C-alpha cells in the first residue's frame, strides 16, 4: 500500500505545479481520419553454441533457429465528441525457415506432441477503447510496456496480454497507469492464456519534473505468485556542448507468494542497479553496478512479461541470481558523426559474483556483449534495420551453461495507412 500512496502523492504534487495541457479528445479528427495500418516484417536468426553443461560436465544441445514473422497492427482514431470510441487490432504470423527437433529452442516456435517445431503459427487480437480528454481506457489484447508488466518482443512474434488498462496524461509530464490483466499469450504459442496467468493488477506512474529529472513508481500484484514494487530516478547533468552525464537508478522489491515458492513463508527479494553514462558527441561510456539481496533471486516473466526487467545489467544473462552483485563497463558509438548515419555500435562487459547456489556460495558469471545496428535512412528501403548481436557467456557451478550466441534481426516496417 505504501507504493500506492506514493503514486497518489506524486500525482497530487504534480497537479499543484503543472496545468493540464492540450485536450487530445477535443482535437480528434474521427474514427477513420486518425486511423493507421502498419505491417512489420521481421526475419530473425538465433544460434546458441553451448560449450558445456557446467553441472554435468557434458556438452549441451546447440540451438539454431531461423524464422520469418509478420506483425500487422491497425489502430483506429477516436470518434468525435466528449467521449471518443475506437478499435485496435493485430494479426501475427510466424513461419519456420530452418530448425529441427534437436535444434529448436529459445521460444521461437510451438512444438507438436513429439517435440517437433511447427511450420507456422498465427494469432490475432483486438482492443476496444474509449477516451475522455487525455485519459484512455482499453480492454482487450494488448502489448503493455510498464516496468512491472512488460511484454517480451525479443523473438519472432511478441508476447500479448488480455485485460483492461487505463492511461491518463491529464497533467503535462505526468502519466498514470492502472490495469488488470487475466491472460497471457506466450511468444511461441497460439492458444489463449498459454502463459497460465490467473490475474495481475498494476498501478503506477511516471513524472518529468524537468527535462533532465524524472521519476517513476509502480506496484503490481500477480495472483498467487508475487507482489512487486518498482521505483526509478533518472537525472541528466548537462556539462557542455554535446556532453552530458546521466544517472539512472532502478529498484524492484518482490514478495513471492508461498503458493508459488512452495515454502511456508514465501520468499523475498530486492534488486537494484545504478548506471552512470557519460556522453561526448558520438561516444558514450557507461559504468553500472547491480545488487541482489534477500532469500531468492529476482524472477520475472511469472505473469508480468519477459521484459519486466528495467535494470542496467541485462543482456543474455540478467545477473539476477540470489545475492548476486555485478558491475558493467560499456561503450556506445554513433557513426553518424563519421559520415555513416543510421549505424551504431555497442559493446559491454558484465561480471557477476557472490552468487549463492546449492553448490557454491560464491559462484561467478561474466558476459561480453557486442552489437551493430544499421537503419537505412533514405530510398526505397528507408527504415529497414539490420541488428547483429553476439554474447560470449561463461559461468561456473550451477549458475548457467557456457555458450556463444549470435542473434540477427532484419526488420522492415511498412505504413499502409
VENRA-V707168 format. One record per residue. N is the residue number from 1. RES is the residue in one small letter. SS is DSSP state (~ for helix, > for strand, _ for the rest). PSI is psi in whole degrees, 0 to 359 (none if undefined). Layout:
N | RES | SS | PSI
N | RES | SS | PSI
This chain:
1 | x | _ | 332
2 | x | ~ | 320
3 | x | ~ | 319
4 | x | ~ | 315
5 | x | ~ | 327
6 | x | ~ | 320
7 | x | ~ | 316
8 | x | ~ | 318
9 | x | ~ | 322
10 | x | ~ | 317
11 | x | ~ | 318
12 | x | ~ | 317
13 | x | ~ | 320
14 | x | ~ | 317
15 | x | ~ | 333
16 | x | ~ | 346
17 | x | ~ | 347
18 | x | _ | 145
19 | x | _ | 153
20 | x | _ | 144
21 | x | _ | 195
22 | x | _ | 140
23 | x | _ | 107
24 | x | _ | 321
25 | x | ~ | 323
26 | x | ~ | 336
27 | x | ~ | 8
28 | x | _ | 136
29 | x | _ | 347
30 | x | _ | 166
31 | x | _ | 311
32 | x | _ | 319
33 | x | _ | 325
34 | x | _ | 13
35 | x | _ | 158
36 | x | > | 151
37 | x | > | 126
38 | x | > | 156
39 | x | > | 124
40 | x | > | 120
41 | x | > | 125
42 | x | > | 119
43 | x | > | 122
44 | x | > | 139
45 | x | > | 131
46 | x | > | 139
47 | x | > | 117
48 | x | > | 113
49 | x | > | 98
50 | x | > | 131
51 | x | > | 321
52 | x | > | 155
53 | x | > | 113
54 | x | _ | 342
55 | x | _ | 312
56 | x | _ | 359
57 | x | _ | 35
58 | x | > | 157
59 | x | _ | 135
60 | x | _ | 172
61 | x | _ | 124
62 | x | _ | 155
63 | x | > | 132
64 | x | > | 117
65 | x | > | 148
66 | x | > | 128
67 | x | > | 165
68 | x | > | 124
69 | x | > | 150
70 | x | > | 127
71 | x | > | 104
72 | x | > | 135
73 | x | > | 133
74 | x | > | 131
75 | x | > | 117
76 | x | _ | 165
77 | x | _ | 188
78 | x | _ | 141
79 | x | _ | 154
80 | x | _ | 157
81 | x | _ | 179
82 | x | _ | 319
83 | x | > | 124
84 | x | > | 145
85 | x | > | 151
86 | x | > | 179
87 | x | > | 137
88 | x | > | 152
89 | x | > | 156
90 | x | > | 156
91 | x | > | 134
92 | x | > | 139
93 | x | > | 127
94 | x | > | 134
95 | x | > | 131
96 | x | > | 125
97 | x | > | 320
98 | x | > | 127
99 | x | _ | 181
100 | x | _ | 175
101 | x | _ | 322
102 | x | _ | 347
103 | x | _ | 356
104 | x | _ | 149
105 | x | _ | 192
106 | x | _ | 16
107 | x | _ | 30
108 | x | _ | 303
109 | x | _ | 146
110 | x | _ | 158
111 | x | > | 156
112 | x | _ | 188
113 | x | _ | 342
114 | x | _ | 1
115 | x | _ | 10
116 | x | _ | 131
117 | x | > | 140
118 | x | _ | 152
119 | x | _ | 331
120 | x | > | 159
121 | x | > | 155
122 | x | > | 163
123 | x | > | 151
124 | x | > | 153
125 | x | > | 165
126 | x | > | 160
127 | x | > | 137
128 | x | > | 142
129 | x | > | 155
130 | x | > | 147
131 | x | > | 132
132 | x | > | 122
133 | x | _ | 245
134 | x | _ | 26
135 | x | > | 127
136 | x | > | 131
137 | x | > | 127
138 | x | > | 140
139 | x | > | 129
140 | x | > | 201
141 | x | > | 123
142 | x | > | 170
143 | x | _ | 76
144 | x | _ | 148
145 | x | > | 55
146 | x | > | 156
147 | x | _ | 331
148 | x | _ | 3
149 | x | > | 94
150 | x | > | 119
151 | x | _ | 150
152 | x | _ | 126
153 | x | _ | 33
154 | x | _ | 13
155 | x | _ | 217
156 | x | _ | 314
157 | x | _ | 152
158 | x | _ | 157
159 | x | _ | 147
160 | x | > | 154
161 | x | > | 145
162 | x | > | 128
163 | x | > | 203
164 | x | > | 135
165 | x | > | 130
166 | x | > | 127
167 | x | > | 123
168 | x | > | 131
169 | x | _ | 48
170 | x | _ | 335
171 | x | _ | 132
172 | x | _ | 129
173 | x | _ | 347
174 | x | > | 130
175 | x | > | 128
176 | x | > | 140
177 | x | > | 138
178 | x | > | 136
179 | x | > | 168
180 | x | > | 125
181 | x | > | 143
182 | x | > | 4
183 | x | > | 153
184 | x | > | 122
185 | x | > | 122
186 | x | _ | 164
187 | x | _ | 329
188 | x | _ | 26
189 | x | _ | 158
190 | x | _ | 345
191 | x | _ | 147
192 | x | _ | 135
193 | x | _ | 45
194 | x | _ | 345
195 | x | _ | 0
196 | x | _ | 46
197 | x | _ | 129
198 | x | _ | 304
199 | x | _ | 155
200 | x | > | 129
201 | x | > | 136
202 | x | > | 147
203 | x | > | 135
204 | x | > | 187
205 | x | > | 170
206 | x | > | 152
207 | x | > | 132
208 | x | > | 107
209 | x | _ | 317
210 | x | _ | 182
211 | x | _ | 338
212 | x | _ | 352
213 | x | > | 126
214 | x | > | 160
215 | x | > | 158
216 | x | > | 147
217 | x | > | 131
218 | x | > | 153
219 | x | > | 143
220 | x | > | 152
221 | x | > | 106
222 | x | > | 114
223 | x | _ | 126
224 | x | _ | 17
225 | x | _ | 297
226 | x | > | 159
227 | x | > | 133
228 | x | > | 147
229 | x | > | 143
230 | x | > | 144
231 | x | > | 148
232 | x | > | 143
233 | x | > | 124
234 | x | > | 127
235 | x | > | 132
236 | x | > | 128
237 | x | > | 105
238 | x | > | 135
239 | x | > | 311
240 | x | > | 186
241 | x | _ | 123
242 | x | _ | 23
243 | x | > | 137
244 | x | > | 157
245 | x | > | 122
246 | x | > | 139
247 | x | > | 131
248 | x | > | 116
249 | x | > | 130
250 | x | > | 144
251 | x | > | 137
252 | x | > | 137
253 | x | > | 124
254 | x | > | 133
255 | x | > | 113
256 | x | > | 139
257 | x | _ | 145
258 | x | ~ | 335
259 | x | ~ | 333
260 | x | ~ | 319
261 | x | ~ | 346
262 | x | _ | 29
263 | x | _ | 162
264 | x | _ | 319
265 | x | _ | 8
266 | x | _ | 185
267 | x | > | 161
268 | x | > | 161
269 | x | > | 141
270 | x | > | 127
271 | x | > | 137
272 | x | > | 159
273 | x | > | 150
274 | x | > | 122
275 | x | > | 138
276 | x | > | 125
277 | x | > | 121
278 | x | > | 115
279 | x | > | 134
280 | x | > | 90
281 | x | _ | 239
282 | x | _ | 354
283 | x | > | 150
284 | x | > | 136
285 | x | > | 130
286 | x | > | 134
287 | x | > | 136
288 | x | > | 150
289 | x | > | 139
290 | x | > | 140
291 | x | > | 140
292 | x | > | 131
293 | x | > | 166
294 | x | > | 189
295 | x | _ | 27
296 | x | _ | 160
297 | x | _ | 168
298 | x | _ | 126
299 | x | _ | 140
300 | x | _ | 177
301 | x | _ | 42
302 | x | _ | 34
303 | x | _ | 356
304 | x | _ | 9
305 | x | _ | 152
306 | x | _ | 0
307 | x | _ | 17
308 | x | _ | 59
309 | x | _ | 67
310 | x | _ | 68
311 | x | _ | 163
312 | x | _ | 318
313 | x | _ | 58
314 | x | _ | 109
315 | x | _ | 242
316 | x | _ | 306
317 | x | _ | 151
318 | x | _ | 356
319 | x | _ | 49
320 | x | _ | 26
321 | x | _ | 168
322 | x | _ | 127
323 | x | _ | 10
324 | x | _ | 140
325 | x | > | 143
326 | x | > | 151
327 | x | > | 154
328 | x | > | 142
329 | x | > | 125
330 | x | > | 165
331 | x | > | 140
332 | x | > | 144
333 | x | > | 130
334 | x | > | 114
335 | x | ~ | 358
336 | x | ~ | 326
337 | x | ~ | 345
338 | x | ~ | 22
339 | x | _ | 11
340 | x | _ | 75
341 | x | _ | 141
342 | x | _ | 345
343 | x | > | 131
344 | x | > | 159
345 | x | > | 143
346 | x | > | 137
347 | x | > | 144
348 | x | > | 143
349 | x | > | 126
350 | x | > | 133
351 | x | > | 126
352 | x | > | 144
353 | x | > | 176
354 | x | > | 28
355 | x | > | 130
356 | x | _ | 114
357 | x | _ | 174
358 | x | _ | 337
359 | x | _ | 342
360 | x | _ | 134
361 | x | _ | 359
362 | x | _ | 52
363 | x | > | 163
364 | x | > | 158
365 | x | > | 155
366 | x | > | 155
367 | x | > | 137
368 | x | > | 121
369 | x | > | 137
370 | x | > | 139
371 | x | > | 132
372 | x | > | 141
373 | x | > | 136
374 | x | > | 132
375 | x | > | 121
376 | x | _ | 131
377 | x | _ | 336
378 | x | _ | 172
379 | x | _ | 189
380 | x | _ | 332
381 | x | _ | 20
382 | x | _ | 134
383 | x | _ | 357
384 | x | _ | 131
385 | x | > | 145
386 | x | > | 125
387 | x | > | 125
388 | x | > | 123
389 | x | > | 149
390 | x | > | 136
391 | x | > | 132
392 | x | > | 111
393 | x | > | 134
394 | x | > | 143
395 | x | > | 164
396 | x | _ | 177
397 | x | _ | 219
398 | x | _ | 22
399 | x | _ | 312
400 | x | _ | 170
401 | x | _ | 134
402 | x | > | 137
403 | x | > | 160
404 | x | > | 133
405 | x | > | 140
406 | x | > | 132
407 | x | > | 135
408 | x | > | 125
409 | x | > | 128
410 | x | > | 116
411 | x | > | 140
412 | x | > | 110
413 | x | > | 136
414 | x | > | 119
415 | x | > | 109
416 | x | _ | 320
417 | x | _ | none
